[in-house]
């Protein structure tokens, strides 16, 4: 994964763990002084997690993560609660998230997949600030 990130000119990277995807993405965006758009429909999910989240079976930290992340959501975000829960899910091994240029992102995904790692482009940096804080997240699409 490190080789693919370096080849793609990664601008930042983090492991997605206890703070969930939304928390880690917001922290990266805030540190970089940008806003991001996350396409929830492109976020890889394990089989069965959508049903578990809909039934309220999630780690306790997930609700704390979501409470923190809500303040960073772009006001135009329209997404169901179950999808938000999945995006804020506290993980113990949630994979890696890294930023790369549009021109190199597809090649990085291909390289990761060629080496047997699941990979997806799940978002992009937005060209404009939509709320009065750095690190806002606009979510499009739905999980599952």
SEMARVEX-593788 format. One record per residue: residue number from 1; x, y, z of N, C-alpha, C in turn. Coordinates in steps of 0.2 Angstrom, whole numbers. Layout:
<sites>
<site pakol="NUM" n_east="X" n_north="Y" n_up="Z" ca_east="X" ca_north="Y" ca_up="Z" c_east="X" c_north="Y" c_up="Z"/>
...
</sites>
This chain:
<sites>
<site pakol="1" n_east="4" n_north="-6" n_up="0" ca_east="0" ca_north="0" ca_up="0" c_east="4" c_north="6" c_up="0"/>
<site pakol="2" n_east="10" n_north="6" n_up="4" ca_east="14" ca_north="12" ca_up="4" c_east="17" c_north="13" c_up="-3"/>
<site pakol="3" n_east="19" n_north="8" n_up="-7" ca_east="22" ca_north="9" ca_up="-13" c_east="17" c_north="13" c_up="-18"/>
<site pakol="4" n_east="10" n_north="10" n_up="-18" ca_east="5" ca_north="13" ca_up="-22" c_east="4" c_north="21" c_up="-20"/>
<site pakol="5" n_east="4" n_north="22" n_up="-13" ca_east="3" ca_north="29" ca_up="-11" c_east="9" c_north="33" c_up="-13"/>
<site pakol="6" n_east="15" n_north="31" n_up="-12" ca_east="20" ca_north="35" ca_up="-14" c_east="20" c_north="36" c_up="-22"/>
<site pakol="7" n_east="19" n_north="31" n_up="-26" ca_east="19" ca_north="32" ca_up="-33" c_east="13" c_north="37" c_up="-35"/>
<site pakol="8" n_east="8" n_north="37" n_up="-31" ca_east="2" ca_north="42" ca_up="-33" c_east="4" c_north="49" c_up="-30"/>
<site pakol="9" n_east="9" n_north="50" n_up="-27" ca_east="11" ca_north="56" ca_up="-24" c_east="6" c_north="58" c_up="-18"/>
<site pakol="10" n_east="5" n_north="53" n_up="-14" ca_east="0" ca_north="54" ca_up="-8" c_east="2" c_north="61" c_up="-5"/>
<site pakol="11" n_east="-3" n_north="64" n_up="-3" ca_east="-3" ca_north="71" ca_up="0" c_east="-4" c_north="70" c_up="8"/>
<site pakol="12" n_east="-6" n_north="64" n_up="10" ca_east="-8" ca_north="63" ca_up="17" c_east="-11" c_north="56" c_up="17"/>
<site pakol="13" n_east="-10" n_north="53" n_up="23" ca_east="-13" ca_north="46" ca_up="24" c_east="-14" c_north="45" c_up="31"/>
<site pakol="14" n_east="-19" n_north="40" n_up="32" ca_east="-21" ca_north="38" ca_up="39" c_east="-24" c_north="31" c_up="39"/>
<site pakol="15" n_east="-23" n_north="28" n_up="45" ca_east="-27" ca_north="22" ca_up="45" c_east="-34" c_north="23" c_up="48"/>
<site pakol="16" n_east="-39" n_north="20" n_up="45" ca_east="-45" ca_north="21" ca_up="48" c_east="-47" c_north="17" c_up="53"/>
<site pakol="17" n_east="-47" n_north="19" n_up="59" ca_east="-48" ca_north="15" ca_up="65" c_east="-53" c_north="18" c_up="70"/>
<site pakol="18" n_east="-52" n_north="19" n_up="76" ca_east="-58" ca_north="20" ca_up="81" c_east="-62" c_north="26" c_up="80"/>
<site pakol="19" n_east="-59" n_north="31" n_up="76" ca_east="-62" ca_north="37" ca_up="75" c_east="-67" c_north="37" c_up="69"/>
<site pakol="20" n_east="-67" n_north="31" n_up="65" ca_east="-71" ca_north="30" ca_up="59" c_east="-69" c_north="34" c_up="53"/>
<site pakol="21" n_east="-72" n_north="32" n_up="48" ca_east="-70" ca_north="35" ca_up="41" c_east="-71" c_north="43" c_up="42"/>
<site pakol="22" n_east="-77" n_north="45" n_up="44" ca_east="-79" ca_north="52" ca_up="44" c_east="-74" c_north="56" c_up="49"/>
<site pakol="23" n_east="-73" n_north="53" n_up="54" ca_east="-68" ca_north="57" ca_up="59" c_east="-61" c_north="57" c_up="56"/>
<site pakol="24" n_east="-58" n_north="52" n_up="53" ca_east="-52" ca_north="52" ca_up="50" c_east="-52" c_north="57" c_up="44"/>
<site pakol="25" n_east="-57" n_north="57" n_up="40" ca_east="-57" ca_north="61" ca_up="34" c_east="-57" c_north="68" c_up="36"/>
<site pakol="26" n_east="-62" n_north="70" n_up="41" ca_east="-62" ca_north="77" ca_up="43" c_east="-56" c_north="79" c_up="46"/>
<site pakol="27" n_east="-52" n_north="75" n_up="50" ca_east="-46" ca_north="77" ca_up="53" c_east="-41" c_north="79" c_up="47"/>
<site pakol="28" n_east="-41" n_north="74" n_up="42" ca_east="-36" ca_north="75" ca_up="36" c_east="-38" c_north="82" c_up="33"/>
<site pakol="29" n_east="-44" n_north="83" n_up="31" ca_east="-46" ca_north="89" ca_up="28" c_east="-45" c_north="95" c_up="32"/>
<site pakol="30" n_east="-46" n_north="95" n_up="38" ca_east="-45" ca_north="101" ca_up="42" c_east="-37" c_north="102" c_up="42"/>
<site pakol="31" n_east="-33" n_north="97" n_up="43" ca_east="-26" ca_north="98" ca_up="43" c_east="-23" c_north="101" c_up="37"/>
<site pakol="32" n_east="-27" n_north="99" n_up="31" ca_east="-25" ca_north="102" ca_up="25" c_east="-28" c_north="108" c_up="22"/>
<site pakol="33" n_east="-33" n_north="110" n_up="26" ca_east="-36" ca_north="117" ca_up="25" c_east="-41" c_north="116" c_up="19"/>
<site pakol="34" n_east="-44" n_north="110" n_up="18" ca_east="-49" ca_north="109" ca_up="12" c_east="-55" c_north="106" c_up="15"/>
<site pakol="35" n_east="-60" n_north="106" n_up="10" ca_east="-66" ca_north="103" ca_up="11" c_east="-66" c_north="97" c_up="7"/>
<site pakol="36" n_east="-70" n_north="92" n_up="8" ca_east="-70" ca_north="86" ca_up="4" c_east="-77" c_north="84" c_up="3"/>
<site pakol="37" n_east="-78" n_north="80" n_up="-3" ca_east="-84" ca_north="77" ca_up="-5" c_east="-83" c_north="69" c_up="-4"/>
<site pakol="38" n_east="-87" n_north="66" n_up="0" ca_east="-87" ca_north="59" ca_up="1" c_east="-93" c_north="55" c_up="-3"/>
<site pakol="39" n_east="-91" n_north="51" n_up="-7" ca_east="-96" ca_north="47" ca_up="-11" c_east="-98" c_north="40" c_up="-7"/>
<site pakol="40" n_east="-103" n_north="41" n_up="-3" ca_east="-104" ca_north="35" ca_up="2" c_east="-105" c_north="28" c_up="-2"/>
<site pakol="41" n_east="-108" n_north="29" n_up="-8" ca_east="-109" ca_north="23" ca_up="-12" c_east="-103" c_north="19" c_up="-14"/>
<site pakol="42" n_east="-97" n_north="23" n_up="-14" ca_east="-91" ca_north="20" ca_up="-16" c_east="-87" c_north="17" c_up="-10"/>
<site pakol="43" n_east="-89" n_north="18" n_up="-4" ca_east="-86" ca_north="15" ca_up="2" c_east="-87" c_north="8" c_up="2"/>
<site pakol="44" n_east="-81" n_north="4" n_up="2" ca_east="-82" ca_north="-3" ca_up="3" c_east="-85" c_north="-5" c_up="10"/>
<site pakol="45" n_east="-90" n_north="-10" n_up="10" ca_east="-92" ca_north="-12" ca_up="16" c_east="-92" c_north="-20" c_up="17"/>
<site pakol="46" n_east="-91" n_north="-22" n_up="22" ca_east="-91" ca_north="-29" ca_up="23" c_east="-99" c_north="-32" c_up="23"/>
<site pakol="47" n_east="-100" n_north="-38" n_up="20" ca_east="-106" ca_north="-41" ca_up="20" c_east="-110" c_north="-41" c_up="27"/>
<site pakol="48" n_east="-116" n_north="-39" n_up="27" ca_east="-120" ca_north="-39" ca_up="33" c_east="-120" c_north="-33" c_up="37"/>
<site pakol="49" n_east="-115" n_north="-28" n_up="36" ca_east="-115" ca_north="-23" ca_up="41" c_east="-121" c_north="-18" c_up="40"/>
<site pakol="50" n_east="-123" n_north="-17" n_up="34" ca_east="-129" ca_north="-13" ca_up="33" c_east="-135" c_north="-15" c_up="37"/>
<site pakol="51" n_east="-136" n_north="-21" n_up="37" ca_east="-142" ca_north="-24" ca_up="42" c_east="-140" c_north="-23" c_up="49"/>
<site pakol="52" n_east="-134" n_north="-24" n_up="51" ca_east="-132" ca_north="-23" ca_up="58" c_east="-133" c_north="-16" c_up="60"/>
<site pakol="53" n_east="-131" n_north="-11" n_up="56" ca_east="-132" ca_north="-4" ca_up="58" c_east="-139" c_north="-2" c_up="58"/>
<site pakol="54" n_east="-143" n_north="-5" n_up="53" ca_east="-150" ca_north="-3" ca_up="53" c_east="-154" c_north="-6" c_up="60"/>
<site pakol="55" n_east="-151" n_north="-11" n_up="63" ca_east="-154" ca_north="-14" ca_up="69" c_east="-151" c_north="-11" c_up="75"/>
<site pakol="56" n_east="-146" n_north="-6" n_up="74" ca_east="-143" ca_north="-3" ca_up="80" c_east="-137" c_north="-7" c_up="83"/>
<site pakol="57" n_east="-135" n_north="-12" n_up="79" ca_east="-129" ca_north="-16" ca_up="82" c_east="-123" c_north="-13" c_up="80"/>
<site pakol="58" n_east="-120" n_north="-8" n_up="83" ca_east="-114" ca_north="-5" ca_up="82" c_east="-110" c_north="-3" c_up="88"/>
<site pakol="59" n_east="-103" n_north="-2" n_up="88" ca_east="-99" ca_north="-1" ca_up="94" c_east="-102" c_north="6" c_up="97"/>
<site pakol="60" n_east="-101" n_north="6" n_up="103" ca_east="-103" ca_north="13" ca_up="107" c_east="-99" c_north="19" c_up="104"/>
<site pakol="61" n_east="-93" n_north="18" n_up="102" ca_east="-89" ca_north="23" ca_up="100" c_east="-91" c_north="26" c_up="93"/>
<site pakol="62" n_east="-95" n_north="22" n_up="90" ca_east="-98" ca_north="25" ca_up="83" c_east="-103" c_north="31" c_up="85"/>
<site pakol="63" n_east="-107" n_north="30" n_up="90" ca_east="-111" ca_north="36" ca_up="91" c_east="-107" c_north="42" c_up="93"/>
<site pakol="64" n_east="-102" n_north="41" n_up="97" ca_east="-98" ca_north="47" ca_up="99" c_east="-95" c_north="50" c_up="93"/>
<site pakol="65" n_east="-92" n_north="46" n_up="88" ca_east="-89" ca_north="48" ca_up="82" c_east="-94" c_north="52" c_up="78"/>
<site pakol="66" n_east="-100" n_north="49" n_up="77" ca_east="-105" ca_north="53" ca_up="73" c_east="-107" c_north="60" c_up="76"/>
<site pakol="67" n_east="-108" n_north="60" n_up="83" ca_east="-109" ca_north="66" ca_up="86" c_east="-104" c_north="71" c_up="85"/>
<site pakol="68" n_east="-97" n_north="69" n_up="85" ca_east="-92" ca_north="74" ca_up="83" c_east="-92" c_north="76" c_up="76"/>
<site pakol="69" n_east="-93" n_north="71" n_up="71" ca_east="-93" ca_north="72" ca_up="64" c_east="-99" c_north="77" c_up="62"/>
<site pakol="70" n_east="-105" n_north="76" n_up="65" ca_east="-110" ca_north="80" ca_up="63" c_east="-109" c_north="88" c_up="62"/>
<site pakol="71" n_east="-105" n_north="90" n_up="66" ca_east="-103" ca_north="98" ca_up="65" c_east="-99" c_north="99" c_up="59"/>
<site pakol="72" n_east="-96" n_north="94" n_up="56" ca_east="-92" ca_north="95" ca_up="51" c_east="-95" c_north="93" c_up="44"/>
<site pakol="73" n_east="-101" n_north="91" n_up="44" ca_east="-105" ca_north="89" ca_up="38" c_east="-108" c_north="96" c_up="35"/>
<site pakol="74" n_east="-107" n_north="96" n_up="28" ca_east="-109" ca_north="101" ca_up="24" c_east="-117" c_north="101" c_up="25"/>
<site pakol="75" n_east="-120" n_north="107" n_up="26" ca_east="-127" ca_north="108" ca_up="26" c_east="-131" c_north="105" c_up="21"/>
<site pakol="76" n_east="-128" n_north="104" n_up="15" ca_east="-132" ca_north="101" ca_up="9" c_east="-132" c_north="94" c_up="9"/>
<site pakol="77" n_east="-128" n_north="91" n_up="14" ca_east="-128" ca_north="83" ca_up="14" c_east="-135" c_north="81" c_up="16"/>
<site pakol="78" n_east="-138" n_north="76" n_up="12" ca_east="-144" ca_north="73" ca_up="13" c_east="-142" c_north="65" c_up="13"/>
<site pakol="79" n_east="-142" n_north="62" n_up="19" ca_east="-141" ca_north="55" ca_up="19" c_east="-144" c_north="52" c_up="25"/>
<site pakol="80" n_east="-146" n_north="45" n_up="24" ca_east="-150" ca_north="42" ca_up="29" c_east="-145" c_north="41" c_up="35"/>
<site pakol="81" n_east="-148" n_north="40" n_up="41" ca_east="-145" ca_north="39" ca_up="47" c_east="-141" c_north="32" c_up="47"/>
<site pakol="82" n_east="-143" n_north="27" n_up="44" ca_east="-139" ca_north="21" ca_up="44" c_east="-133" c_north="22" c_up="40"/>
<site pakol="83" n_east="-133" n_north="25" n_up="35" ca_east="-127" ca_north="27" ca_up="31" c_east="-122" c_north="31" c_up="35"/>
<site pakol="84" n_east="-124" n_north="36" n_up="39" ca_east="-120" ca_north="40" ca_up="43" c_east="-117" c_north="35" c_up="48"/>
<site pakol="85" n_east="-121" n_north="31" n_up="51" ca_east="-118" ca_north="27" ca_up="56" c_east="-112" c_north="22" c_up="53"/>
<site pakol="86" n_east="-113" n_north="20" n_up="48" ca_east="-108" ca_north="16" ca_up="44" c_east="-102" c_north="20" c_up="43"/>
<site pakol="87" n_east="-103" n_north="26" n_up="41" ca_east="-97" ca_north="30" ca_up="39" c_east="-93" c_north="32" c_up="45"/>
<site pakol="88" n_east="-96" n_north="32" n_up="51" ca_east="-93" ca_north="34" ca_up="58" c_east="-91" c_north="28" c_up="62"/>
<site pakol="89" n_east="-92" n_north="22" n_up="59" ca_east="-91" ca_north="16" ca_up="63" c_east="-84" c_north="16" c_up="66"/>
<site pakol="90" n_east="-84" n_north="15" n_up="72" ca_east="-77" ca_north="14" ca_up="75" c_east="-74" c_north="7" c_up="73"/>
<site pakol="91" n_east="-68" n_north="7" n_up="70" ca_east="-65" ca_north="1" ca_up="67" c_east="-59" c_north="-1" c_up="71"/>
<site pakol="92" n_east="-57" n_north="-7" n_up="71" ca_east="-51" ca_north="-9" ca_up="74" c_east="-46" c_north="-10" c_up="68"/>
<site pakol="93" n_east="-48" n_north="-11" n_up="62" ca_east="-44" ca_north="-12" ca_up="56" c_east="-48" c_north="-10" c_up="50"/>
<site pakol="94" n_east="-49" n_north="-4" n_up="49" ca_east="-53" ca_north="-1" ca_up="44" c_east="-50" c_north="1" c_up="37"/>
<site pakol="95" n_east="-43" n_north="-1" n_up="37" ca_east="-40" ca_north="0" ca_up="30" c_east="-36" c_north="7" c_up="31"/>
<site pakol="96" n_east="-34" n_north="9" n_up="25" ca_east="-30" ca_north="15" ca_up="24" c_east="-34" c_north="20" c_up="20"/>
<site pakol="97" n_east="-33" n_north="27" n_up="21" ca_east="-36" ca_north="32" ca_up="18" c_east="-30" c_north="37" c_up="16"/>
<site pakol="98" n_east="-29" n_north="38" n_up="9" ca_east="-24" ca_north="43" ca_up="7" c_east="-26" c_north="47" c_up="2"/>
<site pakol="99" n_east="-24" n_north="53" n_up="2" ca_east="-25" ca_north="58" ca_up="-4" c_east="-20" c_north="58" c_up="-9"/>
<site pakol="100" n_east="-23" n_north="58" n_up="-15" ca_east="-18" ca_north="58" ca_up="-21" c_east="-22" c_north="63" c_up="-27"/>
<site pakol="101" n_east="-18" n_north="65" n_up="-31" ca_east="-20" ca_north="69" ca_up="-37" c_east="-25" c_north="65" c_up="-41"/>
<site pakol="102" n_east="-30" n_north="68" n_up="-44" ca_east="-35" ca_north="65" ca_up="-49" c_east="-31" c_north="61" c_up="-54"/>
<site pakol="103" n_east="-26" n_north="64" n_up="-57" ca_east="-22" ca_north="61" ca_up="-62" c_east="-19" c_north="54" c_up="-60"/>
<site pakol="104" n_east="-17" n_north="53" n_up="-54" ca_east="-14" ca_north="47" ca_up="-52" c_east="-18" c_north="42" c_up="-48"/>
<site pakol="105" n_east="-24" n_north="44" n_up="-46" ca_east="-28" ca_north="40" ca_up="-41" c_east="-30" c_north="34" c_up="-44"/>
<site pakol="106" n_east="-32" n_north="34" n_up="-51" ca_east="-34" ca_north="27" ca_up="-54" c_east="-28" c_north="22" c_up="-54"/>
<site pakol="107" n_east="-22" n_north="25" n_up="-56" ca_east="-17" ca_north="20" ca_up="-56" c_east="-15" c_north="17" c_up="-49"/>
<site pakol="108" n_east="-16" n_north="21" n_up="-44" ca_east="-15" ca_north="19" ca_up="-37" c_east="-20" c_north="13" c_up="-35"/>
<site pakol="109" n_east="-26" n_north="14" n_up="-37" ca_east="-31" ca_north="9" ca_up="-36" c_east="-29" c_north="3" c_up="-40"/>
<site pakol="110" n_east="-28" n_north="4" n_up="-46" ca_east="-26" ca_north="-2" ca_up="-50" c_east="-20" c_north="-6" c_up="-47"/>
<site pakol="111" n_east="-15" n_north="-2" n_up="-45" ca_east="-9" ca_north="-5" ca_up="-42" c_east="-11" c_north="-9" c_up="-35"/>
<site pakol="112" n_east="-15" n_north="-6" n_up="-31" ca_east="-17" ca_north="-9" ca_up="-25" c_east="-21" c_north="-16" c_up="-27"/>
<site pakol="113" n_east="-26" n_north="-15" n_up="-31" ca_east="-29" ca_north="-21" ca_up="-33" c_east="-25" c_north="-27" c_up="-36"/>
<site pakol="114" n_east="-20" n_north="-25" n_up="-40" ca_east="-16" ca_north="-30" ca_up="-43" c_east="-12" c_north="-33" c_up="-38"/>
<site pakol="115" n_east="-11" n_north="-30" n_up="-32" ca_east="-7" ca_north="-33" ca_up="-27" c_east="-12" c_north="-37" c_up="-22"/>
<site pakol="116" n_east="-18" n_north="-37" n_up="-24" ca_east="-23" ca_north="-41" ca_up="-19" c_east="-26" c_north="-37" c_up="-14"/>
<site pakol="117" n_east="-26" n_north="-31" n_up="-14" ca_east="-29" ca_north="-26" ca_up="-9" c_east="-35" c_north="-23" c_up="-12"/>
<site pakol="118" n_east="-41" n_north="-24" n_up="-8" ca_east="-47" ca_north="-20" ca_up="-10" c_east="-45" c_north="-13" c_up="-10"/>
<site pakol="119" n_east="-48" n_north="-9" n_up="-15" ca_east="-46" ca_north="-2" ca_up="-15" c_east="-52" c_north="2" c_up="-19"/>
<site pakol="120" n_east="-53" n_north="8" n_up="-17" ca_east="-58" ca_north="12" ca_up="-21" c_east="-57" c_north="19" c_up="-20"/>
<site pakol="121" n_east="-59" n_north="23" n_up="-25" ca_east="-59" ca_north="31" ca_up="-24" c_east="-65" c_north="32" c_up="-21"/>
<site pakol="122" n_east="-65" n_north="35" n_up="-15" ca_east="-71" ca_north="37" ca_up="-11" c_east="-73" c_north="44" c_up="-11"/>
<site pakol="123" n_east="-69" n_north="48" n_up="-14" ca_east="-71" ca_north="55" ca_up="-13" c_east="-66" c_north="60" c_up="-17"/>
<site pakol="124" n_east="-67" n_north="66" n_up="-16" ca_east="-62" ca_north="71" ca_up="-19" c_east="-62" c_north="78" c_up="-15"/>
<site pakol="125" n_east="-57" n_north="82" n_up="-16" ca_east="-56" ca_north="88" ca_up="-13" c_east="-61" c_north="93" c_up="-17"/>
<site pakol="126" n_east="-65" n_north="97" n_up="-13" ca_east="-69" ca_north="102" ca_up="-16" c_east="-66" c_north="108" c_up="-18"/>
<site pakol="127" n_east="-68" n_north="112" n_up="-23" ca_east="-65" ca_north="118" ca_up="-25" c_east="-67" c_north="124" c_up="-21"/>
<site pakol="128" n_east="-72" n_north="123" n_up="-17" ca_east="-74" ca_north="129" ca_up="-13" c_east="-76" c_north="127" c_up="-6"/>
<site pakol="129" n_east="-76" n_north="132" n_up="-2" ca_east="-78" ca_north="131" ca_up="5" c_east="-85" c_north="132" c_up="6"/>
<site pakol="130" n_east="-88" n_north="127" n_up="9" ca_east="-96" ca_north="127" ca_up="10" c_east="-98" c_north="129" c_up="17"/>
<site pakol="131" n_east="-94" n_north="128" n_up="22" ca_east="-96" ca_north="130" ca_up="28" c_east="-90" c_north="134" c_up="31"/>
<site pakol="132" n_east="-91" n_north="138" n_up="37" ca_east="-86" ca_north="142" ca_up="40" c_east="-81" c_north="139" c_up="44"/>
<site pakol="133" n_east="-79" n_north="133" n_up="42" ca_east="-74" ca_north="129" ca_up="45" c_east="-70" c_north="125" c_up="40"/>
<site pakol="134" n_east="-64" n_north="124" n_up="41" ca_east="-60" ca_north="119" ca_up="37" c_east="-62" c_north="112" c_up="39"/>
<site pakol="135" n_east="-61" n_north="108" n_up="34" ca_east="-62" ca_north="101" ca_up="35" c_east="-70" c_north="99" c_up="35"/>
<site pakol="136" n_east="-74" n_north="103" n_up="31" ca_east="-81" ca_north="100" ca_up="31" c_east="-81" c_north="95" c_up="26"/>
<site pakol="137" n_east="-86" n_north="90" n_up="27" ca_east="-87" ca_north="85" ca_up="22" c_east="-94" c_north="85" c_up="19"/>
<site pakol="138" n_east="-95" n_north="85" n_up="13" ca_east="-101" ca_north="84" ca_up="9" c_east="-102" c_north="77" c_up="7"/>
<site pakol="139" n_east="-107" n_north="74" n_up="9" ca_east="-108" ca_north="67" ca_up="8" c_east="-113" c_north="66" c_up="2"/>
<site pakol="140" n_east="-112" n_north="62" n_up="-3" ca_east="-116" ca_north="61" ca_up="-8" c_east="-117" c_north="53" c_up="-9"/>
<site pakol="141" n_east="-122" n_north="51" n_up="-12" ca_east="-123" ca_north="44" ca_up="-12" c_east="-126" c_north="41" c_up="-6"/>
<site pakol="142" n_east="-127" n_north="34" n_up="-6" ca_east="-129" ca_north="31" ca_up="0" c_east="-124" c_north="24" c_up="1"/>
<site pakol="143" n_east="-123" n_north="22" n_up="7" ca_east="-120" ca_north="16" ca_up="8" c_east="-124" c_north="10" c_up="6"/>
<site pakol="144" n_east="-121" n_north="4" n_up="5" ca_east="-124" ca_north="-2" ca_up="4" c_east="-126" c_north="-3" c_up="-3"/>
</sites>
